[in-house]
Amino acid sequence: MPLKQLAPGEMTADDLRDWCSVLNDMTAADMPGEPRWRTDRLSDYLTGTLPGDRRFLFMDRDGDGDLVGHASLILFSEGEQAGTGVVEMSTRPSARGKGVGSRLLRAVAECARSNGCRTLAVEVIATTPAVGFYDRHGFARSAVEQRHLLRWADIDWEKIEHAAGRLAAGYRLEYHAGGVPDRLMDSYADVKANLRSGGGNIAFVTEWRGSAYAPALRDSFATLESRGLRSHIAVAIAEPYGNVVGLTELVVSAQRPTRADQYDTVVAPQHRSYGLAMTMKARLLTELRRAEPQLVDVQTWTLESADDVRWINAELGFVHDVDWYDYEVDVDKLLARLTRHS
């Protein structure tokens, strides 16, 4: 069966099981300590996008009909990432070295070009064979992010509770699940705007790109929910005005419910030096302990230059375990390279 491109919603139950099987085989071979993927709401996860964005799925089966690899491409329509496509590709370990990855990459690149995409971006775990694959295909490393893990069994809860209670005078904390209420949305968006200027304490940015405005934030929260991702948020509020001046976000997915992903942590510039980031992150951990009792760990990413974020994470018990590389490539140059080597 040839490589096939699917539109959102076309995947059958068998396709979803096979997709999950490839992910788990690859994970077991390359990162055996990682949680396994589940098919729970996997269709929602693979098809959900922000308004205006588009997602394309690709599946490659061998002559016996067995799925040997798959890919996802999301094309951004607005903001700083307009014209960029983000790629996720997985190849079953037993099928490596047989051209599966190159076939998928060509299909992704052709789809990207036909839809006006100029650049492809991908994240690669530094210890896996994917590094060599993308190096060989001309991808250039644009950034290095350090992943840190906080293992639930190793948390010093007495220390976390103490940190969560250390709040400077003139502030209060609120916890919200699933999003933030309308009364906070405008000031929440103002704080998020610091990410656009590079002024925030950035742990990781994913679905939130371009969400410095309240309408886009509402879309972001709705998209997360539609993809099976449960949001957990702690905010610091300055009194007496009741405005958000700091925030930290985590999500837990239905597809890998034993792991939480840290998203953004941001404090407005005029409210830094009060320890708000530490207090918010500690408070959020205490809320997760109650709301998500199945958790095994929390993962977060920081840039190599983010010394302040790394210090806070270390105080909370996060431990660096592996680097992730951000790669980019020009679509036209990639297709020319694939043609030369075909």
C-alpha positions as CSV (number, residue, x, y, z in Angstrom):
1,M,0.0,0.0,0.0
2,P,1.5,3.4,-1.0
3,L,2.1,6.3,1.3
4,K,-1.2,8.1,1.8
5,Q,-2.1,11.6,2.9
6,L,-5.2,11.9,5.0
7,A,-7.5,14.8,5.7
8,P,-8.5,15.5,9.4
9,G,-11.2,13.0,10.4
10,E,-10.3,10.4,7.8
11,M,-8.5,8.1,10.2
12,T,-10.2,4.8,11.1
13,A,-10.0,3.0,14.4
14,D,-7.4,0.7,12.9
15,D,-5.3,3.7,11.7
16,L,-5.3,5.2,15.2
17,R,-4.2,1.9,16.8
18,D,-1.4,1.6,14.2
19,W,-0.4,5.2,14.7
20,C,-0.1,4.7,18.4
21,S,1.8,1.4,17.9
22,V,4.5,3.1,15.8
23,L,4.9,5.8,18.4
24,N,5.3,3.3,21.2
25,D,7.7,1.1,19.3
26,M,9.8,4.1,18.5
27,T,9.7,5.3,22.1
28,A,10.6,1.9,23.5
29,A,13.7,1.8,21.2
30,D,14.9,5.4,21.6
31,M,13.6,6.7,24.9
32,P,12.5,3.6,27.0
33,G,11.8,5.7,30.1
34,E,9.1,7.7,28.3
35,P,5.4,7.1,28.9
36,R,3.5,5.1,26.4
37,W,0.9,6.7,24.1
38,R,-2.7,5.7,24.3
39,T,-5.5,5.9,21.7
40,D,-7.7,7.9,24.1
41,R,-8.8,10.9,22.2
42,L,-5.9,10.4,19.8
43,S,-8.1,11.4,16.8
44,D,-8.9,14.7,18.5
45,Y,-5.2,15.3,19.3
46,L,-4.2,14.7,15.7
47,T,-6.9,16.8,14.0
48,G,-7.4,19.8,16.3
49,T,-5.9,23.1,15.3
50,L,-6.2,26.8,16.1
51,P,-8.6,28.7,13.8
52,G,-7.0,29.3,10.5
53,D,-4.2,26.7,11.0
54,R,-4.2,23.5,8.9
55,R,-3.0,20.0,9.8
56,F,-2.1,17.3,7.3
57,L,-1.5,13.6,8.2
58,F,0.6,11.0,6.3
59,M,0.8,7.3,6.7
60,D,3.2,4.9,5.0
61,R,2.3,1.2,4.9
62,D,4.4,-1.7,3.5
63,G,3.4,-4.3,1.0
64,D,1.6,-6.3,3.8
65,G,-0.4,-3.3,4.9
66,D,1.6,-2.8,8.1
67,L,2.1,0.8,9.1
68,V,5.9,1.5,9.1
69,G,5.9,5.3,9.5
70,H,3.7,8.4,9.8
71,A,4.0,12.2,9.8
72,S,2.0,15.2,10.8
73,L,2.4,18.7,9.4
74,I,0.7,21.8,10.8
75,L,0.8,25.1,8.9
76,F,0.4,28.3,10.8
77,S,-1.7,31.0,9.3
78,E,-1.0,34.0,11.5
79,G,1.6,35.7,13.7
80,E,5.3,35.4,13.6
81,Q,5.1,31.7,12.5
82,A,3.0,32.4,9.4
83,G,4.6,30.6,6.5
84,T,6.2,28.0,8.8
85,G,5.2,24.3,9.0
86,V,5.9,22.2,12.1
87,V,6.7,18.5,11.4
88,E,6.4,15.4,13.6
89,M,7.6,12.2,12.0
90,S,7.9,8.6,13.4
91,T,9.3,5.5,11.8
92,R,8.9,2.0,13.2
93,P,12.5,0.9,14.3
94,S,12.2,-2.4,12.3
95,A,11.7,-0.3,9.1
96,R,14.6,2.1,9.5
97,G,17.2,2.2,6.7
98,K,14.5,1.4,4.1
99,G,13.7,4.9,3.0
100,V,10.5,5.3,5.0
101,G,11.6,8.6,6.6
102,S,12.8,10.1,3.3
103,R,9.5,9.2,1.6
104,L,7.5,10.8,4.4
105,L,9.7,13.9,4.4
106,R,9.3,14.3,0.7
107,A,5.5,14.0,1.0
108,V,5.5,16.6,3.8
109,A,7.7,19.0,1.9
110,E,5.6,18.8,-1.3
111,C,2.5,19.4,0.7
112,A,4.1,22.3,2.5
113,R,5.2,23.9,-0.8
114,S,1.9,23.5,-2.5
115,N,0.3,25.3,0.5
116,G,2.6,28.3,0.4
117,C,4.9,27.1,3.3
118,R,8.5,28.4,3.1
119,T,10.1,26.8,6.1
120,L,9.8,23.5,8.0
121,A,10.6,23.2,11.7
122,V,11.0,20.1,13.8
123,E,12.1,19.2,17.4
124,V,14.5,16.4,17.8
125,I,15.6,14.6,21.0
126,A,19.4,14.9,21.0
127,T,20.1,11.2,22.0
128,T,18.0,9.6,19.2
129,P,18.7,8.6,15.6
130,A,16.5,11.5,14.4
131,V,19.5,13.8,14.8
132,G,21.5,12.1,12.1
133,F,18.4,11.8,9.9
134,Y,17.7,15.6,9.9
135,D,21.4,16.5,9.7
136,R,21.7,14.3,6.5
137,H,18.7,16.1,5.0
138,G,20.1,19.6,5.4
139,F,18.2,20.8,8.5
140,A,20.0,23.4,10.5
141,R,20.0,23.6,14.2
142,S,18.3,26.8,15.4
143,A,18.2,26.4,19.1
144,V,19.0,23.9,21.9
145,E,16.5,23.4,24.7
146,Q,17.2,21.5,27.9
147,R,14.5,19.2,29.1
148,H,14.1,18.8,32.9
149,L,11.9,16.2,34.6
150,L,10.3,16.4,38.0
151,R,9.5,12.9,39.1
152,W,6.4,12.7,41.3
153,A,7.8,10.1,43.6
154,D,10.9,12.3,44.4
155,I,9.0,15.5,45.2
156,D,9.7,17.1,48.6
157,W,6.1,18.1,49.3
158,E,6.9,19.9,52.5
159,K,9.3,22.1,50.6
160,I,6.8,22.7,47.8
161,E,4.0,23.6,50.2
162,H,6.4,26.0,51.9
163,A,7.3,27.6,48.6
164,A,3.7,27.9,47.6
165,G,2.9,29.8,50.7
166,R,5.7,32.4,50.4
167,L,3.8,35.2,48.7
168,A,4.9,38.8,48.8
169,A,2.6,41.4,50.3
170,G,0.2,42.9,47.8
171,Y,-0.4,39.8,45.8
172,R,-2.7,36.8,45.8
173,L,-2.7,33.6,43.8
174,E,-5.6,31.9,42.0
175,Y,-5.8,28.5,40.4
176,H,-7.9,27.7,37.4
177,A,-8.5,24.5,35.4
178,G,-9.4,24.6,31.7
179,G,-8.7,28.3,31.1
180,V,-9.0,31.6,32.9
181,P,-12.3,33.5,33.6
182,D,-13.3,36.4,31.5
183,R,-12.7,38.9,34.4
184,L,-8.9,38.0,34.1
185,M,-8.6,37.5,30.4
186,D,-7.4,41.0,29.3
187,S,-4.7,41.3,32.0
188,Y,-3.7,37.7,31.4
189,A,-3.2,38.5,27.7
190,D,-1.2,41.6,28.6
191,V,1.2,39.4,30.6
192,K,1.4,36.9,27.8
193,A,2.4,39.8,25.5
194,N,5.9,39.7,27.2
195,L,6.6,36.5,25.3
196,R,6.4,38.4,22.0
197,S,9.1,40.8,23.2
198,G,11.3,38.1,24.7
199,G,10.7,39.5,28.1
200,G,9.0,36.6,29.8
201,N,10.3,33.8,31.9
202,I,9.7,31.2,29.1
203,A,9.5,27.6,30.0
204,F,8.0,26.4,26.7
205,V,5.8,27.8,24.0
206,T,3.6,25.6,21.9
207,E,-0.1,26.1,21.2
208,W,0.2,29.6,22.7
209,R,2.1,31.2,19.8
210,G,0.5,34.6,18.9
211,S,-1.8,34.5,21.9
212,A,-1.0,37.9,23.4
213,Y,-4.5,39.0,22.6
214,A,-7.6,37.9,24.5
215,P,-9.6,36.5,21.5
216,A,-6.6,34.4,20.5
217,L,-6.2,33.2,24.1
218,R,-9.8,32.0,24.2
219,D,-9.2,30.1,20.9
220,S,-6.0,28.6,22.5
221,F,-7.8,27.3,25.5
222,A,-10.7,25.9,23.4
223,T,-8.2,24.2,21.0
224,L,-6.3,22.6,23.9
225,E,-9.6,21.2,25.3
226,S,-10.7,20.0,21.9
227,R,-7.4,18.0,21.5
228,G,-7.8,16.3,24.9
229,L,-5.4,18.5,26.8
230,R,-6.4,19.5,30.3
231,S,-5.1,23.0,31.2
232,H,-4.0,23.9,34.8
233,I,-3.1,27.5,35.5
234,A,-1.9,29.5,38.5
235,V,-1.9,33.3,38.3
236,A,-0.5,36.0,40.5
237,I,-2.9,38.9,41.0
238,A,-1.8,42.4,42.2
239,E,-4.1,44.1,44.7
240,P,-6.1,46.2,45.0
241,Y,-6.8,46.3,41.2
242,G,-7.2,42.5,40.6
243,N,-5.0,42.4,37.6
244,V,-3.0,39.4,36.5
245,V,0.8,40.1,36.8
246,G,2.2,36.6,36.5
247,L,1.1,33.2,35.2
248,T,2.2,29.6,34.9
249,E,0.6,26.9,32.8
250,L,0.7,23.1,32.7
251,V,-1.3,20.6,30.6
252,V,-2.0,16.9,30.9
253,S,-3.0,15.0,27.8
254,A,-5.6,12.2,27.6
255,Q,-3.1,10.4,25.3
256,R,-0.2,10.4,27.9
257,P,-2.0,11.1,31.2
258,T,0.9,10.1,33.5
259,R,3.0,13.1,32.4
260,A,2.3,16.9,32.7
261,D,3.8,19.4,30.3
262,Q,4.9,22.8,31.5
263,Y,4.0,25.5,29.1
264,D,4.6,29.2,29.8
265,T,5.7,30.9,33.0
266,V,5.7,34.7,32.7
267,V,6.0,37.6,35.2
268,A,5.3,41.2,34.1
269,P,8.6,43.1,34.2
270,Q,7.6,45.6,36.9
271,H,6.6,42.7,39.2
272,R,9.8,40.7,39.1
273,S,12.2,40.3,42.0
274,Y,9.3,39.3,44.3
275,G,9.6,35.5,43.9
276,L,6.3,35.2,42.1
277,A,7.5,32.6,39.5
278,M,8.6,30.2,42.2
279,T,5.5,30.7,44.3
280,M,3.1,30.2,41.3
281,K,4.9,27.1,40.1
282,A,4.9,25.6,43.6
283,R,1.2,26.3,44.0
284,L,0.4,24.7,40.7
285,L,2.2,21.5,41.7
286,T,0.1,21.4,44.9
287,E,-3.0,21.7,42.8
288,L,-1.9,19.0,40.4
289,R,-1.4,16.7,43.3
290,R,-5.1,16.8,43.9
291,A,-6.4,17.2,40.4
292,E,-4.2,14.7,38.6
293,P,-3.4,11.9,41.0
294,Q,-2.2,9.5,38.2
295,L,0.8,11.7,37.4
296,V,4.3,10.2,37.3
297,D,6.3,13.2,36.2
298,V,6.3,16.8,34.9
299,Q,8.5,17.9,32.0
300,T,9.7,21.3,31.1
301,W,12.0,22.9,28.6
302,T,14.3,25.9,28.9
303,L,16.8,27.6,26.6
304,E,20.4,27.3,27.5
305,S,20.5,31.0,28.3
306,A,17.6,30.9,30.7
307,D,19.5,30.7,34.0
308,D,16.7,32.2,36.1
309,V,14.2,29.6,35.0
310,R,16.7,26.7,35.5
311,W,17.4,27.9,39.0
312,I,13.7,27.9,39.9
313,N,13.2,24.5,38.4
314,A,16.1,23.1,40.3
315,E,14.8,24.4,43.6
316,L,11.5,22.7,42.9
317,G,13.3,19.4,42.1
318,F,13.5,19.3,38.3
319,V,16.5,17.5,37.0
320,H,18.0,17.9,33.5
321,D,17.9,14.6,31.6
322,V,18.2,15.3,27.9
323,D,18.6,18.1,25.3
324,W,16.2,18.8,22.5
325,Y,17.3,20.4,19.2
326,D,15.1,22.8,17.2
327,Y,15.8,22.3,13.5
328,E,14.7,24.3,10.5
329,V,15.0,23.9,6.7
330,D,14.0,25.9,3.6
331,V,11.3,23.9,1.8
332,D,12.6,24.5,-1.7
333,K,16.2,23.5,-0.7
334,L,14.9,20.4,1.0
335,L,13.0,19.2,-2.0
336,A,16.0,19.9,-4.3
337,R,18.2,17.8,-1.9
338,L,15.7,15.0,-1.8
339,T,15.5,15.0,-5.6
340,R,19.3,14.8,-5.9
341,H,19.5,11.9,-3.5
342,S,16.6,9.9,-4.8
